[in-house]
Amino acid sequence: MSEYTLKSARYIARELMEKMLREGSVAVDATMGNGHDTETMARLVGASGHVYAFDVQAEAVEATRARLAQSGLTDRVTLLCRSHAEMSEHVKAVPDLIVFNLGWLPGGDKTVTTLLSSTAAAVRQALAMIRPDGMVVVCCYPGHEEGQRELAFLEELFASLPPQQFNCLAHVFLNAGAGAPRCYAVQKQETYRV
Ligand SMILES: C[S@@+](CC[C@H](N)C(=O)[O-])C[C@H]1O[C@@H](n2cnc3c(N)ncnc32)[C@H](O)[C@@H]1O
């Protein structure tokens, strides 16, 4: 992680996990990949909490399974080899935090990346599913075409959310070029009403 005072998108996402999760919390990793975020969240929710983790690639699920077994955290995580677009069908508890780290599996096949259609469906579900005061965190990488499409969708969606229902924050280094990673944090207002 960066030693600079101004932190990267990924660093901010990690900080938000630490702020939002405590013993007994429920979290969703919408893009488990190699399981780094899943493991971090599994530690934070403690033995009485739970993490649901999604990925469409069996390779990612197996890498995460091995990581959790090595850390002794297997029991507090449900691993799902399913699209995050099916999140609302599989997550039965009300999440405190739902995290997306879009793009492709690090070290894996770059052609298997998150896609606008499923990202859009999943982010909409996530906003509906989180508890009042809960948060959705999305790291987005517009350095490739699908990432640009995801970014355009996310910016439009988050900018359109009523401030009485959600607070929407974007973190980006403005002088790092159009492909600079972004971290969005969307918190549901405590007084949220549908
Ligand atoms: C950038 S990686 C995530 C890295 C992960 N957060 C970590 O800590 O290692 C993005 C992951 O999203 C997965 N993915 C792509 N489409 C998906 C979908 N529809 N549902 C769930 N995961 C998906 C990819 O297979 C890839 O593993």
The ligand as a Gaussian input file, in Angstrom:
#p B3LYP/6-31G(d) Opt

LIG

0 1
 C      -10.085000      -7.075000     -10.180000
 S      -10.621000      -8.714000      -9.910000
 C      -11.034000      -8.690000      -8.183000
 C       -9.861000      -8.768000      -7.249000
 C      -10.239000      -9.105000      -5.826000
 N      -11.038000      -8.064000      -5.228000
 C       -9.062000      -9.428000      -4.922000
 O       -8.997000      -8.875000      -3.821000
 O       -8.250000     -10.270000      -5.299000
 C      -12.231000      -8.737000     -10.666000
 C      -12.909000     -10.100000     -10.601000
 O      -14.261000      -9.946000     -11.012000
 C      -14.657000     -11.177000     -11.563000
 N      -15.917000     -11.053000     -12.308000
 C      -16.102000     -10.753000     -13.628000
 N      -17.427000     -10.726000     -13.903000
 C      -18.083000     -11.035000     -12.756000
 C      -19.457000     -11.196000     -12.405000
 N      -20.438000     -11.002000     -13.303000
 N      -19.764000     -11.530000     -11.138000
 C      -18.792000     -11.715000     -10.205000
 N      -17.471000     -11.583000     -10.481000
 C      -17.123000     -11.244000     -11.736000
 C      -13.463000     -11.597000     -12.412000
 O      -13.513000     -12.977000     -12.674000
 C      -12.284000     -11.166000     -11.510000
 O      -11.834000     -12.242000     -10.746000

